[in-house]
């Protein structure tokens, strides 16, 4: 292309590009597409997939956000589109030519190539991204009146300044922080960052057993927790610092970093899904999942309901599972036969909450042999261990693919279900309850479809099995006593609370599963099961609607309760104290529990158990 030398000469003069070698400049020039836009023409629209770094060669461009607010104006030599390109996300701004404009469109692949090869070029665009998002967050904070306190995501991580540099660095790795706050008997006294260690220790050849106080920044700049967030953003940009300690009444309560402002723009489930999918180690996935608590509270504050929240948490879990499977296959090689990784329980139903353990299994092709199990045992260990490290704790009942019993060929799974259905002992009923919620997360989905087809016919034809499942479902009773008084936990850590999962949500889940099976349906989610049962006249439309309303209400109380716990830095649970609720909400909760009790009585009557 004859324009390459001219393009290369132009690029060489641009900020960031000036750090590239001649070969890297030439590589970029060869991968540029040139386009002319008349005044008023759209270049990129909000929500569009962006595959280029856009460079203004001549003319002028205006960027407006989704609300049509002016973000910035760009002239010759300015770049745009890099935030969506670097985050592998849709465009967040609308770009319009406000003069007749010539644009150089640098292909995303070439942009990524030189970012990998040239650290200075990469750093330039990372800083540009940080500044762009920080400024946007600043504008939002000014309009919304957010304070610094709202940006804090964890308690301060601190160390004693008498520790050695080595010990401090080890603690930074352990806590996954890029800066350590240092405190002594008098209080907060300094900060040391990973950049300080690189520049003041490694580059200077300082012994790592020296006290960290020798390389810390003493009495660093800090800000009050109730200061406006835009003040923090502007201070960090003006002082060119990346970490800012936060104080309250003279006491250290946390720290904000530039990445916290970036998170205001990128803290959305789709961004986390994208980040998880880029990880190449279980440790990387675990680190990405540290954002989950803030993400959950953000979705709740955005008025996500129980169904929406369950789907998005499950979407994250599915993504983690698939990426761990990819990591496992990369380590172990191609699988020796087809398989399906199956999610069970709440993940299978896409109804996970902020507190969920893991229930999963492996369904293998019938060509699997005992010799192939060594591979799948290793694969299951990678995934189950990775899920546990990411916050999805091991199943207390060991219903996981790492258990050889739940890692079997299709023909064995058919035998399992046949035995559970035809000889329904207590343990068999428990297993049936879990495994009827199976859903293929990764692998060969046709294996799961074949199993479901077999199971559907067996369950629908066996009224005795369904009757015993109905009887077993009565183990989950709404917590109401005589005169509609709440029955609270009598002992243990959750004394005087209601178990919203065990006594509120699970009774509805059980009713929906049994009614759906009786209707010959194997739909997965509780709401879809109730709707399917109503369509098949297995349950009245009114009863199905009432149960869905009760489920919505109980789930709403649970997610609000868990959101309060997450904000307080506590582990979320399902135990709600009635005194947390207003008298009106308590009455509505009693009405929801009463509806569940009525539906349970109808279920018993359906199978002549009343």
N, C-alpha and C positions, 0 to 999 in steps of 0.2 A: 504494500500500500504506500503510494508516494507521499501521503501526508504524514507518515510515521515520524520523520525527522522534525517536522514542524511541531507535531503534537508533543514529541519528547522534549523539545526546547521549551515549550510552554509549561509542561508539567514540572520541569526541573526548577522553575522559579517559584513554585507554589509552596506554602508552608506544609511541612510534613513530607512532601515529595522530595524536597531538597536533600533529605537524608538518605535517599535511595542511591544505589550504585547505578552506573550507566546501563548495565545489563538489566537491572530491575526496572529502570525507567523505560527502556526499550520494550520490556515484557508488557508493561502497562499500556504503552502506546499501541502495540499490536492488538490489544484486546479492547480498544475503544471503538464505540459506535457513535457516529456523529448525527445529530438531528437538529432540525431548524423548527422553531415554534413561533408562530405569529402572535402578536399581542393579544392577550385574553385567552390563550389556549391552555388547557389543562396538561400538565406534565405527568403528575402522579396524583391519584385520588385516595382519600382515606379508605383503608381496608383492602387496598390492592396489594397483591404480592409484589415485592420489590426485588429485582435481581441485579441492580446496578448502584455504583456510587456515581452520583450526578455532579458534574463539574461545569460551572457557568463559564463558557468561553467568551461570550459577549452578550450584552443585554442585561436584563434584570428579572429576578424571580421573587415572588411573594409566597410565604408559607403561612397557611391558616389551619387552625385545629378543627376538630370535628364540630365545634360550636361556632365555626366561622370567625373566630377571634384571630386577629393578626398576631403571628408569633415573631416573624422577622422578615426582613427584606435582604436579598442576596444580590451581589454584583459580580463582575468578572473576577475569576479566581476562587470564588467561594464554592464550597461543596455542600451537598445535602443528600438525604437518603441513607446516610451511614448508620443512624440509630436502628432503623428497621433491618438493614442489611446485617449489622453486627449481632442483633438479637434474633435473627431468623424469624421475624414477625411481620405482620402486615403493616403498611404505611399508616402512621398515626396523624400525618399532616397532609393537607391539600396543597400542592405546589402549582402555581399559575405563572405563566410568562406575563409580566406587566409591561414589557417592551418586546419588540421583535428580538428573539433570543436564540443563540447557538449553544447547544449543550453537548459536552463530551460525556457519554455514558460508558463508564468503566465497568466491565463485566465483573460480577461478584466473585467469580472463581479466581480471577487474576488479582483482585483486591485482597482476597484471603491468602493467596500465594505470597505476595510481598509482605503482608503482615506477619506471616510465619517466619519469613527469612530475615526481616529487618526489625530489630527490637525498637529502634528509635521511631520508625514509621508507625509501628503498632502502638507504642506509648502515646504518640501524638493523637491518634484517633480515639484511644481509650480516654484520654484527658478531654478531648473535644466532646465525646459522648457524655462524660461526667458533667462537664460544664453546661452542655445543652439541657440535660435532664435536671441539673441543679437549678438552673434559671427557671425552667418550667415549674419545678416544685416550689421555687420561691414565689412565683406569681400566684400559684394555687394557694400557698400558705397565707399570702397577704390578703387574698380575697376571702379565704375561709377562716382566717384568724387562728390557724393551728399553732400550737405551742411546741417547744422543743420536747417536752415530756411525751407528746404523742408519738415521737419518733423512736423512743426507747423500746428495744425488743428483748432486753435481758438485764439482769442485775450486773453491777460492775464486776469485772474480773480483775483482781488485784494481787499484788505480790509485795514482799518486803524488799526494800532497796538494798539490804545487806546480802541478799541472795547473789550467787555468782551469775555471770552472764549466761553460762551454759544452763543453769537451773531455770533461769527466767525464760530462755528460749524454749526449753523443754515444756514448760507450763503453757507457753503460747501455742505450741503445737497441740498439746493435750486439749486445750480449751478452744482451739481453732479460732484464734484471734490474731489480728495483724498488729495489735498494739497492746501493751500491758500497762495498766495504771498502778502506780507505786504508792504505797501508804506506810507511814511509820506511826509511832505513838502519838504524834501531833496531828495526824490526819493525812490528807492527800498531799503528796510532796513532789510527784514527778510522773513522767510518762516515757516509755521507750517503745519505738516502733520497729517493725522488721527492717525498714529502710535504715534506721539508726544502726542496727546490728550489722547490716551490709557495709555501710559507709564508715562507721566509727570503730568497728571491731574487725571484720574480715579484711576490708581494704587497708586498714591502718595496721594490721598485724597485732592487734591487742590480745593478750592472753584471755581466753574465755573463762578462766577461773577467777578473774578479777570481779569485784563487786559491780553489780549492774548500775549502782549509783554513779559510777564513773562515766557512763555513756548516756544516762538519762537526760531528758530536758527538764530541769528543775522548775517548779512553780509555773507550769504551762498555762496558756490562755484557757479560760473556761467560761461557761455561760450558765445563767440561772435556768432552771427547768421551766419556768413560766415565761421565759422570753419567747418572742415570736419565732417561728421556725425560719422565716425569711432572714432574721438577724443572724442565725447560725449559718445559713447558707452563704450569706454575703461575707461574714467574718472568715469562713473557711476559704472562700475564693480570694479575698483581699490578702490574707496572710499566707496563702498557698500552703495550707495545712489540710491533712486528710482525716484527722481525728480531733474531736472536740469533747473534753470532759464536761459533764453536766452536774450542777450542784443544786442543792435545796437546803436552805437555812444553814449554809456553810458546810454541809455534808455531801460527799460524793454519792450520787445515785445512779450513774451510768455514763455512757459515752455514745455520741453519734459520729458517724463517718459519712464520707461522700456517698458511699454505696447505699446508705439509708435514704438519701434523697433520690437516688436512681430507683430505689425500690418503690417509691411513690408512683413512678411511671410503669414499672415492670412487674409489680406484685399482682399478678393475675394468674389463674390456673394454667392458661395456655403457655405463659412464659416458663413456669416451673416444669411443665411437661417437656417443653423444648430443651431446657437445661438438663433435665434428667436423661433425656435421650442422647445427649452428647457425651455423657460420662463413660469412661472406659474402665473404671474400677469400682468395686463396691464402696470403697471409701469416698469416692467422688459423689456417688448417689446419696450416701449418708449425709454428706455435707450439704447437698442441695436440699435434702428433706428437712434441714433445720429451719427452713422458711415456712414449713407447714403451719405451725401455730398462728403466726401472724396472718398467713393467708386465710386460714379458717375464720379468724375473728373479722378480717376484712370482708369476707363474703357474708358473714352474719350481719355486720353493720350495713351492708348493701342490701339488706332485707331478703337474702336467700332463704327459702323455706326448707323444711326438713327433706323433702324429696330432692330439691336442687342440690342441697349440701351433700346428701348421701351420694348423689351421682358424681359430683365433682371430686369428693374424697376418694371414691372408688376409681375414678379415672386416673388419679395420681397413683393409687396402689397398683392398678393394672400396668401403668407405664413403668413403675419401678420393677415390677415382676418381669415384664418383657425385656427390659434392659439388662436385668440380672441374667436372664436366660441367654441373651446375646453374648454377654461377658463369659458365661459358662461355656457356650459353644465355641467361642474363640479360644478359650484355654484348652478345652477337651477335644476339639475337632468336631466334625460333622456327626450327628447322632446316628447310631447303627440301624435305627428303624424309625418310622413315623411315630409321633407322639402328640398328645394334647395336654397342655398344662391347664388344670381345672381349678377354678375358684369355687369355694363353698361358703355356706353361711351368709353373713351380711355382705361380704364382697361378691359372692355369687349373685345376690339379689340387687346389687348396686345400691345398698342401703347402709354403708359404713358411716360411723360417727367419728368424732374426735378421739374416741377411745375404742380401738378395735384391735383384736389379736388376729392371727392368721389361721385360716383353714383352707387347705389345698390338697391336691392329689395329682398323680400322673396317670393318664390313660394311655397305654401303649398299644401299638398295632399287634395283631395276633402273631406276627412273624417274630416277635421278641422271644428271646431264649434266656435261660439263667445266666449265660455268659454276658449278655448285653446289660444286665442289671448293674454291673460295676460302673458303667458309664452313667446311667441314670441316677444311681445313688450319689455319685460325685456331683452331678448337675443339681440334684435336689438339695444337697448340702450347701452349695454356693447360693442358691436362691433363698432357702429358708434362713440361713445365717445372715444373708444380706438384708432380708426383710426385717429380721429381728433387730439388727443394728440400726435400721432406718426408723425404728419405732413401732413396727408391727410385731408385737412380742410373740414368742412361740405359743402354739396352741396348748393350753393346759392338759387337754385330753389327747395330745400327740396326733391329732388328725392333720397330718402334713405329709407331703410327698417324700420326706426323708424317712418316714416309717415304711418299711418294705410292704406292709399290709395294704397301704394306700398307693402303691406303685406297681400296677398290674396290667396285663393285657386286657383287651376288650372282653374276651370270652370269660375271664375271671370276674370282671365287673358285672357282667350280666348274671353270673352265678350268685354274686353277692346280693344283688337286688332281688333275685328270685327267692333266695333264702330268707331275706328280711321280710318279704311280702307274704310268703307261704308259711313261714315259721316265725311269726312276729313276737319274739321274746322282748323283754324290757330293753336290753342293750341293742337289739336289732331295731327297735322303734327309735331309739336315740340316734343311731347311725342313719336311719332312713330320713329323719328330720333334717339332718345336716346335708346328706348327699342328694336329696331331692332339689336342693338349691344350686345344683352344679351349673357352671357356665364356663365355656372355653375362653381362656384369656390369650393363649398363644398356641401355635402348632396346627395340627390337622383337625379342623373343626368337624369334619365329617365323622370322625370317630365318636365324638360326643353326640352328634345327631343320631347315629345308629343306636347308641346306648339309650337315648331318650325315647326313641321309637319303640324299643323293646319294653322299656319300663312303663310307658304310658298304657300299653295294652294290659300288662300284668296288673297294675294298680287299679285301673278302672273296673276290672272284672272281679276284684276281690273285696267284697263288702265287709268281710270279717276283718281284714287288714285295716281298712279305712275306719271301721268302728273302734278298733283298738287304738289307732292313732288319735281318734277323737277323745277317747277316754284318757290317753296319755297327755293330751293337750291341756287337760284340766289341772295339771301340775303348775301351770302358770295362771294364777288367780289375781284378778284386780284387788288392790289393797283396800277393800271396803268392808266394814263390819256392820253390826246392827245399827239401825238409825243412820245409815250412810256416813259413819265416822271413818276417818282414815285409820288403817292398820299399819303402824310404823314398825321399822326394824327394832327389835327389842335389845340387841346387844351388838358388840363388835365396834369396829371403827366407824360404822355408819348408823349408829344408834339414833333413833328418833328421826329417821328419814324415810322417804319413799324411793323404792328402786324402780325408776321409770322404765328401764329396759325389761327387767324380768317380770314385773307385775303390770306393766302398761303396754309396752310395744310388742313383746313376745306373744301374749295371748292373741293379738290381732294377726300376727305373722302366722301362728299355728292355724287359726281359723281359715285364713286365706289359702294356705297350702292344701289343707284337707278338702275344702270346698272346690278348689281348682282341680285336684286329682279326681274327685268324684265326678267332675264335669268332663273328664278326659282331656284336660288341658295341662300343659307343662310350662306355662308362662313362668317367668322368674320373679319379677318384682311383686311385692305385696299388693300394691294398688292394681296392677294389671291382672293379678290373680282374682281379686274381688270383682273386677269388671267382667272378666271372662266367665266367672261363675254366675254372675247376674245374667249375662247374655244367654247362658245355657239353662237358665231357670233353676239352677242349683241353689240359689239364694235370691231373696227378693231384691229388687233394685233399691228399695228404701234401706234395707239392712246393709247392703254394700256401701251406699252413700254415707250412711251414719258411721260405719266403721272407718271409712276413709277420712271423714271429718274428725273422728276421735283420734286417729293416727296422726293427722296433721297437727292437732292441738297438743298432743303429748310430745311429739317430736319438737314442736316449737319451744315448749318449756325446757326440754332437754338441751337444745342447742343454745338457748339463752343462758342456761345454767353453766354449760361447758365454756361458753364464751367468757363469762365472768371469771371462771377458774383460770383460763388461759391468760387473761389480762393480768391476773394476780400472780402469775408465774407458778401456778399449781398444776398438778396432773389432773386432767379432766376425768370425771366419773359419771355414773348414772344416778347418783343418790341426791335427791332434792329434799330439803327440809321445808315442810309446809309453811313455816313462818316467813320464808322468803317471798311468799305469794300474798297478794291482796285477797280480801274476802271474796270478791267477785271471781277472781281467777280460781280460787279454791273451789267455789261452787261449780264452775265450769269443768274443772278437773274431775270432780265427783260425778258430774253428769256424763263425762266421757267414759269413766270407769264403769258406770251403771250400764251404758250402752254395750260395752264389752261383755259384761255379765249376762245381759239379755241375749246377745249373740251366741255366747257359750251354751246357754240353756237350749237355744234353737238347734245348735249343732248336736247336742246330746239327744235331743228329740228326733233329729233326722236319722240317727242310727239306733233308735229305740233303746237308748241308755238312760233316759230320764226316769 
